[in-house]
Amino acid sequence: MTSRSFLLTHTFKDVSKLDEGGSYYSDIEIRHNIPWRLSISKKDGFLGVNLHCENKECSETKKWSFQTKFTMKLVAVSGKFFQRTVQHEFQKPEGHGMDKLISWENMLRDYVDEDSIIIEIHADIVSSSGFFEQKCLPNMPADSGKSFVLKHTFKNLSRILEGEYQYSDVEVHYNIPWKIELQEENGSFGFHLHHVSEDRTKTVVVEREIKLIAANGKFHSVPKRTCTFGAKSGSVFLIYCNGIEKDYVSNDSIDVEVRVKIIEVKDVPCLEKSFVLSHTIKNMSNIKEGGSIFTDIQTWFNIPWRMKIEKQNGFLGLYLLHGKSQPESKKSSIEHDFQLKIVSPNGKILSIERGGGVGWDMFLRWDVLEEDYLVNDTIIVEARVWIRKMTGMEDVEKFPGFVIPVGDQEYSLEKWLEMAFDH
């Protein structure tokens, strides 16, 4: 099986109140139909971090196991982090990690902000038994080397609006996730191949070929071309149909096949600052047409960030917002790329990346969200951000009780950052 990846992140508060031998637990979150949660502990002067699999035990005749590799990451709001990676086979409801991840003293000194710490778990279920339905990988030519085929049927073509996107499911080949994108443009369709890896330390050179396939076996192909994916998630152009798709559409659907051969993978340095926002949104049905909600503000690199979710014209809109941490009189700017993602508790994921801007008005049709992604009226939204350049935003160390005078009033730093969104 290809690995199944997921991210858990939680802010543990009131760290100073955690007694020797005590533990704090996060809420349970579902990833790939499996319940997980995090815990921290204080023992013998150390911070312990554990990943808990809460899947129920089966009978003696029906057992399950998840061979899981995961990285425990302690993250400071400044962007500094400390991490360790372990591997464990979960076979029953239990927790595993490190009881001595970092000394309690160093944790308090370098990572605590307002008596809170942020823990991230980046996990891969590398193999399993007794749980997931086994699926066959696509057939590949015997002489392929590092070759694979992506196939997808795009449906309901007649209702796609100008500027709207549709995506195939993500498939992982040679440890790289891939998907096909369809976009309606000027009354016709364009197709792109997406390399959706979050690893910014590599470039990938590929040779690709696309086919549009009709129900009667007729097909239209574009000659093989070589292209390069940079050290970030990106896309390469495959074909603009310019009206020819009408010869290949059947029952309001079109079959697309993309053959890919990986020519070369190169390591490149990655000097960007990065962080992740994650929020579980419950009661999504409470968002009415034209309505919106915001996640809590998190401050990274002295900049406040949050996500906005809205329902507009039958679409889910998803946005990443940030406010400036410097006064209006001081010039400041930020250049960043970001990936917005929705994660269903059933494991289904949709992610889109862009450089600059704030997000997408038509991230996903609301009815598709309800049908394919919502479980118990709940969805997880994530934003992964890579900061390329910042100017006019000094790294100011934060102190407890730090206040900012505004006129004849004083505001806490957090309140002042929140007010930044209103200007």
Helices and strands as residue ranges (DSSP letters): E 4-12, G 15-17, E 23-25, E 29-31, E 34-43, E 46-53, E 65-75, E 81-90, E 94-103, H 104-110, E 117-129, E 147-154, G 157-159, E 165-167, E 171-173, E 176-185, E 188-195, E 202-213, E 219-221, E 225-229, E 234-240, G 244-247, E 254-267, E 273-281, G 284-286, E 292-294, E 298-300, E 303-312, E 315-322, E 333-343, E 349-355, E 359-365, H 366-368, I 369-373, E 379-391, E 403-406, E 409-412, H 413-420
